[in-house]
Amino acid sequence: MIYIAAGIILGILAGLNLDLVFNPEYAVYISLAILAILDTLFNMLYENLCGDLTLFRSIVLLVGDLVFGLFLGYVGEQLGLPIYLAAVFAFGNNIYVNLRSICDFMIEKYKKNKTDKTN
């Protein structure tokens, strides 16, 4: 857990202190990539809690999410339509579902521990 916290803190500090400038034309692709990574991270957290986490499956899901999101972004740019919003909604929904599942899992675990201590 300490490695995760240290990585998040170092990532935030690096992002705030590095002067990275990117072309605004890539904003859609960058946002889709960030959402795909966040979706995979929340999915990995939930799978870890359930005991179903495998590295191979997580990597395949990450690559699939990235390819799907970036493909929709590219097709949308070519057609002049905001098709990438479908990927934004899908990733956002998956993040919400995984976060909700994590909360439900933690609540059930808390209730179970509470009833075990009273008995």
C-alpha positions as CSV (number, residue, x, y, z in Angstrom):
1,M,0.0,0.0,0.0
2,I,2.9,2.3,0.8
3,Y,4.2,1.8,-2.8
4,I,0.9,2.9,-4.3
5,A,0.7,6.0,-2.1
6,A,4.3,6.9,-2.9
7,G,3.7,6.4,-6.6
8,I,0.6,8.6,-6.6
9,I,2.4,11.3,-4.7
10,L,5.5,11.2,-6.9
11,G,3.2,11.2,-10.0
12,I,1.3,14.3,-8.8
13,L,4.5,16.1,-7.9
14,A,6.2,15.2,-11.3
15,G,3.1,16.4,-13.2
16,L,2.9,19.7,-11.3
17,N,6.6,20.4,-11.7
18,L,7.3,19.3,-15.2
19,D,6.5,21.8,-17.9
20,L,5.0,19.4,-20.5
21,V,3.3,21.1,-23.4
22,F,1.3,19.0,-25.9
23,N,-0.5,19.9,-29.0
24,P,-4.2,20.7,-28.3
25,E,-5.2,18.5,-31.2
26,Y,-4.2,15.5,-29.0
27,A,-6.4,16.5,-26.0
28,V,-9.1,14.0,-27.0
29,Y,-6.6,11.2,-27.2
30,I,-4.9,12.1,-24.0
31,S,-8.2,12.3,-22.1
32,L,-9.3,8.9,-23.5
33,A,-6.0,7.3,-22.6
34,I,-6.3,8.7,-19.0
35,L,-9.8,7.4,-18.7
36,A,-8.9,4.0,-20.1
37,I,-6.0,3.7,-17.5
38,L,-8.3,4.8,-14.7
39,D,-10.9,2.3,-15.7
40,T,-8.3,-0.5,-15.7
41,L,-6.9,0.6,-12.3
42,F,-10.4,0.5,-10.7
43,N,-11.1,-2.8,-12.3
44,M,-7.8,-4.2,-11.0
45,L,-8.6,-2.9,-7.5
46,Y,-11.9,-4.6,-7.5
47,E,-10.5,-7.9,-8.9
48,N,-7.8,-7.8,-6.2
49,L,-10.4,-7.5,-3.5
50,C,-12.3,-10.4,-5.0
51,G,-9.2,-12.5,-5.4
52,D,-9.5,-12.7,-9.2
53,L,-6.7,-10.5,-10.2
54,T,-4.3,-11.7,-13.0
55,L,-1.7,-9.7,-14.6
56,F,-2.3,-11.1,-18.1
57,R,-6.0,-10.2,-17.9
58,S,-5.3,-6.7,-16.7
59,I,-2.8,-6.0,-19.4
60,V,-5.2,-7.4,-22.1
61,L,-8.1,-5.2,-20.7
62,L,-5.8,-2.1,-20.6
63,V,-4.7,-2.6,-24.2
64,G,-8.2,-3.3,-25.3
65,D,-9.6,-0.2,-23.6
66,L,-6.8,2.0,-25.0
67,V,-7.3,0.6,-28.6
68,F,-11.1,1.0,-28.3
69,G,-11.0,4.5,-26.9
70,L,-8.3,5.8,-29.3
71,F,-10.0,4.2,-32.3
72,L,-13.3,5.9,-31.4
73,G,-11.4,9.2,-31.0
74,Y,-9.7,8.8,-34.4
75,V,-12.9,7.8,-36.2
76,G,-14.7,10.7,-34.6
77,E,-12.0,13.2,-35.7
78,Q,-12.1,11.9,-39.2
79,L,-15.9,12.1,-39.4
80,G,-16.1,15.4,-37.6
81,L,-18.4,13.9,-35.0
82,P,-17.8,13.6,-31.2
83,I,-18.0,9.8,-31.3
84,Y,-15.3,9.7,-28.6
85,L,-18.0,10.7,-26.1
86,A,-19.3,7.1,-26.3
87,A,-15.9,5.9,-24.9
88,V,-16.0,8.7,-22.3
89,F,-19.4,7.6,-21.1
90,A,-18.4,3.9,-21.2
91,F,-15.2,4.4,-19.2
92,G,-17.0,6.7,-16.8
93,N,-19.7,4.2,-16.2
94,N,-17.2,1.3,-15.7
95,I,-15.3,3.4,-13.2
96,Y,-18.5,4.2,-11.3
97,V,-19.6,0.5,-11.3
98,N,-16.2,-0.6,-10.1
99,L,-16.1,2.1,-7.4
100,R,-19.6,1.1,-6.3
101,S,-18.6,-2.6,-6.2
102,I,-15.5,-1.8,-4.1
103,C,-17.6,0.2,-1.7
104,D,-20.2,-2.6,-1.5
105,F,-17.4,-5.1,-0.9
106,M,-15.9,-3.0,1.9
107,I,-19.3,-2.4,3.6
108,E,-20.0,-6.2,3.5
109,K,-16.5,-6.9,4.9
110,Y,-17.1,-4.3,7.7
111,K,-20.5,-5.8,8.5
112,K,-19.0,-9.3,8.6
113,N,-16.2,-8.2,10.9
114,K,-18.6,-6.4,13.1
115,T,-20.9,-9.4,13.5
116,D,-17.9,-11.8,14.1
117,K,-16.7,-9.6,16.9
118,T,-20.1,-9.5,18.6
119,N,-20.5,-13.3,18.5
